[in-house]
Amino acid sequence: MKNLLFLALWLLRPWAALAQDASLATRPDSLLKVNVVGSGRYTHWLYSMNGEPVTSSTLKKLLAKYPESAVELHKYRAQKRNALLLLPVFVASTIVGGLAADQQRDKPGSNFSKAPLPFSISLAAFFGSIALAVSNDHYEKAIEAYNGHFHKRQAVR
């Protein structure tokens, strides 16, 4: 029994030595890196820190720790919220325009000419929502601000 225990400890010796290695235990690199992974026709962005993948919830917690990246994260959420809030405006104004055009069925012309204001609001809300969603680059700016914090700290040293 004693020999079996000695053999097991002797075989696990290399891994125990790696666990004690100081260069592996302390990693000065805490930058967030973007890895683009192709999957068929689609590409996905995976964020990693120290070579290990970071989940989105962990990433958001890291970005919220530093004031510069937290401000950009707040702007990202606000712009995303505004883009989503325009979608009910689009649906409601389309319904109102459809009902107004339906009440004037006997008049000649297109539905837009029968109810120009609701349909104009509908189009503006639809394309405004798309423009807000596509132009939202605050998440990338938050990651740059987070990484910039570490660049500043390394420059001071």
ZAMISE-266159 format. One record per atom (N, C-alpha, C): residue number from 1; atom name; x, y, z. Coordinates in nm, 2 decimals, padded with zeros to 4 digits, always signed. Example, Ala and Ser with C-alpha at 12.3 -4.5 7.8 and 13.67 -1.06 7.14 Angstrom:
  seq  atom       X       Y       Z
    1     N  +01.32  -00.57  +00.78
    1    CA  +01.23  -00.45  +00.78
    1     C  +01.32  -00.33  +00.78
    2     N  +01.28  -00.22  +00.71
    2    CA  +01.37  -00.11  +00.71
    2     C  +01.29  +00.00  +00.79
//
This chain:
  seq  atom       X       Y       Z
    1     N  +00.08  -00.12  +00.00
    1    CA  +00.00  +00.00  +00.00
    1     C  +00.09  +00.13  +00.00
    2     N  +00.19  +00.12  +00.08
    2    CA  +00.28  +00.24  +00.09
    2     C  +00.35  +00.26  -00.04
    3     N  +00.39  +00.15  -00.11
    3    CA  +00.46  +00.16  -00.24
    3     C  +00.36  +00.22  -00.35
    4     N  +00.24  +00.18  -00.34
    4    CA  +00.14  +00.23  -00.44
    4     C  +00.12  +00.38  -00.42
    5     N  +00.12  +00.43  -00.30
    5    CA  +00.11  +00.57  -00.27
    5     C  +00.23  +00.65  -00.32
    6     N  +00.35  +00.59  -00.29
    6    CA  +00.47  +00.65  -00.34
    6     C  +00.48  +00.65  -00.49
    7     N  +00.43  +00.55  -00.56
    7    CA  +00.43  +00.55  -00.71
    7     C  +00.33  +00.65  -00.76
    8     N  +00.22  +00.67  -00.70
    8    CA  +00.12  +00.77  -00.75
    8     C  +00.18  +00.91  -00.73
    9     N  +00.24  +00.94  -00.62
    9    CA  +00.30  +01.07  -00.60
    9     C  +00.42  +01.09  -00.69
   10     N  +00.49  +00.99  -00.72
   10    CA  +00.61  +01.01  -00.81
   10     C  +00.56  +01.03  -00.95
   11     N  +00.45  +00.97  -00.99
   11    CA  +00.39  +01.00  -01.13
   11     C  +00.33  +01.14  -01.14
   12     N  +00.27  +01.19  -01.03
   12    CA  +00.21  +01.32  -01.04
   12     C  +00.31  +01.44  -01.01
   13     N  +00.43  +01.41  -00.99
   13    CA  +00.54  +01.51  -00.96
   13     C  +00.55  +01.62  -01.07
   14     N  +00.54  +01.58  -01.20
   14    CA  +00.56  +01.69  -01.30
   14     C  +00.44  +01.79  -01.29
   15     N  +00.32  +01.75  -01.27
   15    CA  +00.21  +01.84  -01.26
   15     C  +00.21  +01.93  -01.14
   16     N  +00.26  +01.87  -01.03
   16    CA  +00.27  +01.95  -00.91
   16     C  +00.38  +02.06  -00.92
   17     N  +00.49  +02.03  -01.00
   17    CA  +00.59  +02.13  -01.02
   17     C  +00.54  +02.24  -01.11
   18     N  +00.45  +02.21  -01.21
   18    CA  +00.39  +02.31  -01.29
   18     C  +00.30  +02.40  -01.21
   19     N  +00.23  +02.34  -01.12
   19    CA  +00.14  +02.42  -01.04
   19     C  +00.21  +02.52  -00.95
   20     N  +00.33  +02.50  -00.92
   20    CA  +00.41  +02.59  -00.83
   20     C  +00.49  +02.69  -00.91
   21     N  +00.49  +02.68  -01.05
   21    CA  +00.57  +02.77  -01.13
   21     C  +00.51  +02.91  -01.12
   22     N  +00.60  +03.00  -01.08
   22    CA  +00.55  +03.14  -01.06
   22     C  +00.51  +03.21  -01.19
   23     N  +00.58  +03.18  -01.30
   23    CA  +00.55  +03.24  -01.42
   23     C  +00.41  +03.21  -01.47
   24     N  +00.36  +03.09  -01.44
   24    CA  +00.23  +03.05  -01.48
   24     C  +00.12  +03.10  -01.38
   25     N  +00.16  +03.12  -01.25
   25    CA  +00.06  +03.16  -01.15
   25     C  +00.03  +03.31  -01.17
   26     N  +00.12  +03.39  -01.20
   26    CA  +00.10  +03.54  -01.22
   26     C  +00.11  +03.57  -01.36
   27     N  +00.00  +03.62  -01.42
   27    CA  +00.00  +03.66  -01.56
   27     C  -00.02  +03.81  -01.56
   28     N  +00.08  +03.89  -01.61
   28    CA  +00.06  +04.03  -01.61
   28     C  -00.03  +04.08  -01.72
   29     N  -00.05  +04.00  -01.82
   29    CA  -00.14  +04.04  -01.93
   29     C  -00.28  +04.02  -01.90
   30     N  -00.35  +04.12  -01.88
   30    CA  -00.50  +04.12  -01.85
   30     C  -00.58  +04.19  -01.96
   31     N  -00.52  +04.20  -02.08
   31    CA  -00.59  +04.27  -02.19
   31     C  -00.70  +04.17  -02.24
   32     N  -00.81  +04.23  -02.29
   32    CA  -00.91  +04.16  -02.36
   32     C  -00.87  +04.15  -02.51
   33     N  -00.88  +04.03  -02.56
   33    CA  -00.85  +04.01  -02.70
   33     C  -00.97  +03.96  -02.77
   34     N  -00.98  +04.00  -02.90
   34    CA  -01.09  +03.95  -02.98
   34     C  -01.04  +03.84  -03.08
   35     N  -01.11  +03.73  -03.07
   35    CA  -01.08  +03.62  -03.16
   35     C  -01.20  +03.60  -03.26
   36     N  -01.18  +03.61  -03.39
   36    CA  -01.29  +03.59  -03.48
   36     C  -01.28  +03.45  -03.53
   37     N  -01.40  +03.38  -03.51
   37    CA  -01.41  +03.24  -03.54
   37     C  -01.51  +03.22  -03.65
   38     N  -01.47  +03.16  -03.76
   38    CA  -01.56  +03.13  -03.87
   38     C  -01.64  +03.00  -03.85
   39     N  -01.77  +03.00  -03.87
   39    CA  -01.85  +02.88  -03.86
   39     C  -01.94  +02.88  -03.98
   40     N  -01.90  +02.82  -04.08
   40    CA  -01.98  +02.81  -04.21
   40     C  -01.98  +02.95  -04.27
   41     N  -02.10  +03.00  -04.29
   41    CA  -02.11  +03.14  -04.35
   41     C  -02.10  +03.25  -04.25
   42     N  -02.11  +03.21  -04.12
   42    CA  -02.12  +03.31  -04.02
   42     C  -01.99  +03.32  -03.94
   43     N  -01.96  +03.44  -03.89
   43    CA  -01.84  +03.46  -03.80
   43     C  -01.89  +03.50  -03.66
   44     N  -01.82  +03.46  -03.56
   44    CA  -01.85  +03.49  -03.42
   44     C  -01.73  +03.56  -03.36
   45     N  -01.76  +03.65  -03.27
   45    CA  -01.65  +03.72  -03.20
   45     C  -01.64  +03.65  -03.06
   46     N  -01.53  +03.60  -03.03
   46    CA  -01.50  +03.54  -02.90
   46     C  -01.40  +03.63  -02.83
   47     N  -01.43  +03.67  -02.71
   47    CA  -01.33  +03.75  -02.63
   47     C  -01.25  +03.66  -02.54
   48     N  -01.12  +03.69  -02.52
   48    CA  -01.04  +03.60  -02.44
   48     C  -00.95  +03.69  -02.35
   49     N  -00.91  +03.64  -02.24
   49    CA  -00.82  +03.71  -02.15
   49     C  -00.72  +03.60  -02.10
   50     N  -00.59  +03.63  -02.12
   50    CA  -00.49  +03.54  -02.09
   50     C  -00.50  +03.41  -02.16
   51     N  -00.55  +03.41  -02.28
   51    CA  -00.56  +03.29  -02.36
   51     C  -00.68  +03.21  -02.33
   52     N  -00.77  +03.25  -02.24
   52    CA  -00.88  +03.17  -02.20
   52     C  -01.01  +03.25  -02.24
   53     N  -01.11  +03.18  -02.29
   53    CA  -01.23  +03.25  -02.33
   53     C  -01.31  +03.32  -02.21
   54     N  -01.37  +03.43  -02.24
   54    CA  -01.44  +03.50  -02.14
   54     C  -01.59  +03.50  -02.18
   55     N  -01.68  +03.47  -02.08
   55    CA  -01.82  +03.47  -02.11
   55     C  -01.87  +03.62  -02.12
   56     N  -01.98  +03.64  -02.18
   56    CA  -02.04  +03.77  -02.19
   56     C  -02.07  +03.84  -02.06
   57     N  -02.12  +03.76  -01.96
   57    CA  -02.15  +03.82  -01.83
   57     C  -02.02  +03.86  -01.76
   58     N  -01.92  +03.78  -01.77
   58    CA  -01.79  +03.81  -01.71
   58     C  -01.73  +03.94  -01.78
   59     N  -01.74  +03.94  -01.91
   59    CA  -01.69  +04.06  -01.98
   59     C  -01.76  +04.18  -01.94
   60     N  -01.89  +04.18  -01.92
   60    CA  -01.97  +04.30  -01.88
   60     C  -01.93  +04.34  -01.74
   61     N  -01.90  +04.24  -01.65
   61    CA  -01.86  +04.28  -01.51
   61     C  -01.72  +04.34  -01.52
   62     N  -01.63  +04.29  -01.60
   62    CA  -01.50  +04.35  -01.62
   62     C  -01.51  +04.49  -01.67
   63     N  -01.59  +04.52  -01.77
   63    CA  -01.60  +04.65  -01.83
   63     C  -01.67  +04.75  -01.73
   64     N  -01.75  +04.70  -01.64
   64    CA  -01.81  +04.79  -01.54
   64     C  -01.72  +04.83  -01.43
   65     N  -01.61  +04.76  -01.42
   65    CA  -01.51  +04.79  -01.31
   65     C  -01.44  +04.93  -01.32
   66     N  -01.41  +04.97  -01.45
   66    CA  -01.33  +05.09  -01.47
   66     C  -01.42  +05.20  -01.53
   67     N  -01.40  +05.32  -01.48
   67    CA  -01.50  +05.43  -01.51
   67     C  -01.51  +05.46  -01.66
   68     N  -01.39  +05.45  -01.74
   68    CA  -01.40  +05.49  -01.88
   68     C  -01.48  +05.38  -01.96
   69     N  -01.46  +05.26  -01.93
   69    CA  -01.53  +05.15  -02.00
   69     C  -01.67  +05.14  -01.95
   70     N  -01.70  +05.18  -01.82
   70    CA  -01.83  +05.17  -01.77
   70     C  -01.92  +05.28  -01.84
   71     N  -01.86  +05.39  -01.87
   71    CA  -01.94  +05.50  -01.94
   71     C  -01.98  +05.45  -02.08
   72     N  -01.88  +05.39  -02.15
   72    CA  -01.91  +05.34  -02.28
   72     C  -02.01  +05.23  -02.28
   73     N  -02.00  +05.14  -02.18
   73    CA  -02.10  +05.03  -02.17
   73     C  -02.24  +05.09  -02.14
   74     N  -02.25  +05.19  -02.06
   74    CA  -02.38  +05.26  -02.04
   74     C  -02.43  +05.32  -02.17
   75     N  -02.34  +05.38  -02.25
   75    CA  -02.39  +05.44  -02.38
   75     C  -02.43  +05.33  -02.47
   76     N  -02.37  +05.21  -02.47
   76    CA  -02.40  +05.10  -02.55
   76     C  -02.54  +05.05  -02.52
   77     N  -02.57  +05.04  -02.39
   77    CA  -02.70  +04.99  -02.34
   77     C  -02.81  +05.09  -02.37
   78     N  -02.78  +05.22  -02.36
   78    CA  -02.88  +05.32  -02.38
   78     C  -02.91  +05.33  -02.53
   79     N  -02.81  +05.32  -02.62
   79    CA  -02.84  +05.32  -02.76
   79     C  -02.92  +05.20  -02.81
   80     N  -02.88  +05.08  -02.75
   80    CA  -02.95  +04.96  -02.78
   80     C  -03.10  +04.97  -02.74
   81     N  -03.12  +05.02  -02.62
   81    CA  -03.26  +05.04  -02.56
   81     C  -03.34  +05.13  -02.65
   82     N  -03.28  +05.24  -02.70
   82    CA  -03.35  +05.34  -02.79
   82     C  -03.38  +05.27  -02.92
   83     N  -03.29  +05.19  -02.97
   83    CA  -03.32  +05.12  -03.10
   83     C  -03.44  +05.03  -03.08
   84     N  -03.45  +04.96  -02.97
   84    CA  -03.56  +04.87  -02.94
   84     C  -03.69  +04.94  -02.91
   85     N  -03.68  +05.06  -02.85
   85    CA  -03.80  +05.13  -02.82
   85     C  -03.86  +05.19  -02.94
   86     N  -03.79  +05.21  -03.05
   86    CA  -03.85  +05.26  -03.17
   86     C  -03.93  +05.15  -03.25
   87     N  -03.91  +05.03  -03.22
   87    CA  -03.99  +04.92  -03.29
   87     C  -04.14  +04.93  -03.25
   88     N  -04.18  +04.95  -03.12
   88    CA  -04.32  +04.96  -03.10
   88     C  -04.38  +05.08  -03.16
   89     N  -04.30  +05.19  -03.17
   89    CA  -04.35  +05.31  -03.24
   89     C  -04.38  +05.28  -03.39
   90     N  -04.29  +05.20  -03.45
   90    CA  -04.31  +05.16  -03.59
   90     C  -04.44  +05.08  -03.60
   91     N  -04.46  +04.98  -03.52
   91    CA  -04.57  +04.89  -03.52
   91     C  -04.70  +04.97  -03.50
   92     N  -04.70  +05.06  -03.40
   92    CA  -04.82  +05.14  -03.37
   92     C  -04.86  +05.23  -03.48
   93     N  -04.76  +05.30  -03.53
   93    CA  -04.79  +05.40  -03.64
   93     C  -04.83  +05.33  -03.77
   94     N  -04.78  +05.21  -03.79
   94    CA  -04.82  +05.14  -03.91
   94     C  -04.97  +05.09  -03.89
   95     N  -05.01  +05.05  -03.78
   95    CA  -05.15  +05.01  -03.75
   95     C  -05.24  +05.13  -03.76
   96     N  -05.20  +05.25  -03.71
   96    CA  -05.28  +05.37  -03.72
   96     C  -05.29  +05.41  -03.86
   97     N  -05.18  +05.41  -03.94
   97    CA  -05.19  +05.44  -04.08
   97     C  -05.27  +05.35  -04.16
   98     N  -05.27  +05.22  -04.13
   98    CA  -05.35  +05.12  -04.20
   98     C  -05.50  +05.14  -04.17
   99     N  -05.53  +05.17  -04.04
   99    CA  -05.67  +05.20  -04.00
   99     C  -05.72  +05.33  -04.07
  100     N  -05.64  +05.43  -04.07
  100    CA  -05.68  +05.56  -04.14
  100     C  -05.70  +05.54  -04.29
  101     N  -05.61  +05.46  -04.35
  101    CA  -05.62  +05.44  -04.49
  101     C  -05.75  +05.35  -04.52
  102     N  -05.78  +05.26  -04.43
  102    CA  -05.89  +05.17  -04.45
  102     C  -06.02  +05.25  -04.44
  103     N  -06.03  +05.36  -04.36
  103    CA  -06.15  +05.44  -04.35
  103     C  -06.17  +05.52  -04.47
  104     N  -06.07  +05.54  -04.56
  104    CA  -06.09  +05.61  -04.68
  104     C  -06.07  +05.52  -04.80
  105     N  -06.13  +05.41  -04.80
  105    CA  -06.11  +05.31  -04.91
  105     C  -06.17  +05.36  -05.04
  106     N  -06.28  +05.44  -05.04
  106    CA  -06.34  +05.48  -05.16
  106     C  -06.27  +05.60  -05.23
  107     N  -06.17  +05.66  -05.16
  107    CA  -06.10  +05.77  -05.22
  107     C  -05.98  +05.72  -05.31
  108     N  -05.95  +05.78  -05.42
  108    CA  -05.84  +05.74  -05.50
  108     C  -05.70  +05.77  -05.44
  109     N  -05.60  +05.70  -05.47
  109    CA  -05.47  +05.72  -05.42
  109     C  -05.41  +05.60  -05.34
  110     N  -05.29  +05.62  -05.31
  110    CA  -05.22  +05.51  -05.23
  110     C  -05.25  +05.52  -05.08
  111     N  -05.22  +05.42  -05.01
  111    CA  -05.24  +05.43  -04.86
  111     C  -05.16  +05.54  -04.80
  112     N  -05.04  +05.56  -04.85
  112    CA  -04.95  +05.66  -04.80
  112     C  -05.01  +05.80  -04.82
  113     N  -05.08  +05.82  -04.93
  113    CA  -05.14  +05.96  -04.96
  113     C  -05.27  +05.97  -04.87
  114     N  -05.33  +05.86  -04.83
  114    CA  -05.45  +05.87  -04.75
  114     C  -05.41  +05.90  -04.60
  115     N  -05.29  +05.85  -04.56
  115    CA  -05.25  +05.88  -04.42
  115     C  -05.10  +05.90  -04.42
  116     N  -05.06  +06.02  -04.46
  116    CA  -04.91  +06.04  -04.48
  116     C  -04.84  +06.05  -04.34
  117     N  -04.90  +06.11  -04.24
  117    CA  -04.83  +06.13  -04.12
  117     C  -04.80  +06.00  -04.04
  118     N  -04.90  +05.91  -04.02
  118    CA  -04.87  +05.79  -03.95
  118     C  -04.76  +05.70  -04.03
  119     N  -04.78  +05.70  -04.16
  119    CA  -04.68  +05.62  -04.24
  119     C  -04.54  +05.68  -04.24
  120     N  -04.53  +05.81  -04.24
  120    CA  -04.40  +05.88  -04.23
  120     C  -04.34  +05.85  -04.10
  121     N  -04.42  +05.85  -03.99
  121    CA  -04.36  +05.82  -03.86
  121     C  -04.32  +05.67  -03.85
  122     N  -04.40  +05.59  -03.92
  122    CA  -04.36  +05.45  -03.92
  122     C  -04.23  +05.42  -03.99
  123     N  -04.21  +05.48  -04.11
  123    CA  -04.09  +05.47  -04.18
  123     C  -03.97  +05.53  -04.11
  124     N  -03.99  +05.64  -04.04
  124    CA  -03.88  +05.71  -03.97
  124     C  -03.84  +05.62  -03.85
  125     N  -03.94  +05.56  -03.78
  125    CA  -03.91  +05.48  -03.66
  125     C  -03.84  +05.35  -03.71
  126     N  -03.88  +05.29  -03.82
  126    CA  -03.82  +05.17  -03.87
  126     C  -03.67  +05.19  -03.91
  127     N  -03.65  +05.29  -03.99
  127    CA  -03.51  +05.31  -04.04
  127     C  -03.43  +05.37  -03.93
  128     N  -03.49  +05.45  -03.84
  128    CA  -03.41  +05.50  -03.73
  128     C  -03.37  +05.39  -03.63
  129     N  -03.45  +05.29  -03.61
  129    CA  -03.41  +05.18  -03.53
  129     C  -03.30  +05.10  -03.59
  130     N  -03.30  +05.08  -03.72
  130    CA  -03.19  +05.01  -03.79
  130     C  -03.07  +05.09  -03.78
  131     N  -03.08  +05.22  -03.80
  131    CA  -02.96  +05.31  -03.80
  131     C  -02.89  +05.31  -03.66
  132     N  -02.98  +05.32  -03.56
  132    CA  -02.92  +05.32  -03.42
  132     C  -02.85  +05.18  -03.39
  133     N  -02.92  +05.08  -03.43
  133    CA  -02.86  +04.94  -03.40
  133     C  -02.73  +04.92  -03.47
  134     N  -02.72  +04.96  -03.60
  134    CA  -02.60  +04.94  -03.68
  134     C  -02.49  +05.03  -03.64
  135     N  -02.52  +05.15  -03.60
  135    CA  -02.41  +05.24  -03.57
  135     C  -02.36  +05.24  -03.42
  136     N  -02.42  +05.14  -03.35
  136    CA  -02.38  +05.13  -03.20
  136     C  -02.25  +05.06  -03.19
  137     N  -02.14  +05.14  -03.17
  137    CA  -02.01  +05.09  -03.16
  137     C  -01.95  +05.12  -03.02
  138     N  -02.04  +05.14  -02.92
  138    CA  -01.99  +05.17  -02.79
  138     C  -01.94  +05.05  -02.71
  139     N  -01.98  +04.93  -02.75
  139    CA  -01.92  +04.81  -02.69
  139     C  -01.78  +04.80  -02.72
  140     N  -01.74  +04.82  -02.85
  140    CA  -01.60  +04.81  -02.89
  140     C  -01.52  +04.92  -02.82
  141     N  -01.58  +05.04  -02.81
  141    CA  -01.51  +05.15  -02.74
  141     C  -01.49  +05.12  -02.59
  142     N  -01.59  +05.05  -02.53
  142    CA  -01.57  +05.01  -02.39
  142     C  -01.45  +04.91  -02.38
  143     N  -01.44  +04.82  -02.47
  143    CA  -01.33  +04.73  -02.46
  143     C  -01.19  +04.80  -02.49
  144     N  -01.19  +04.89  -02.58
  144    CA  -01.07  +04.97  -02.60
  144     C  -01.04  +05.06  -02.48
  145     N  -01.14  +05.11  -02.41
  145    CA  -01.11  +05.19  -02.29
  145     C  -01.06  +05.10  -02.18
  146     N  -01.11  +04.98  -02.17
  146    CA  -01.06  +04.88  -02.07
  146     C  -00.92  +04.84  -02.10
  147     N  -00.89  +04.81  -02.22
  147    CA  -00.75  +04.78  -02.26
  147     C  -00.66  +04.90  -02.25
  148     N  -00.71  +05.02  -02.27
  148    CA  -00.63  +05.14  -02.26
  148     C  -00.59  +05.16  -02.11
  149     N  -00.67  +05.12  -02.02
  149    CA  -00.64  +05.13  -01.88
  149     C  -00.51  +05.05  -01.85
  150     N  -00.49  +04.94  -01.91
  150    CA  -00.37  +04.86  -01.88
  150     C  -00.25  +04.91  -01.96
  151     N  -00.28  +04.97  -02.08
  151    CA  -00.17  +05.03  -02.15
  151     C  -00.11  +05.15  -02.07
  152     N  -00.20  +05.23  -02.01
  152    CA  -00.15  +05.35  -01.93
  152     C  -00.07  +05.30  -01.81
  153     N  -00.12  +05.19  -01.75
  153    CA  -00.05  +05.14  -01.63
  153     C  +00.08  +05.09  -01.67
  154     N  +00.10  +05.02  -01.78
  154    CA  +00.23  +04.97  -01.82
  154     C  +00.32  +05.09  -01.86
  155     N  +00.27  +05.20  -01.91
  155    CA  +00.35  +05.31  -01.95
  155     C  +00.41  +05.38  -01.83
  156     N  +00.33  +05.38  -01.72
  156    CA  +00.38  +05.45  -01.60
  156     C  +00.49  +05.37  -01.54
  157     N  +00.49  +05.24  -01.55
  157    CA  +00.60  +05.16  -01.49
  157     C  +00.73  +05.18  -01.56
//
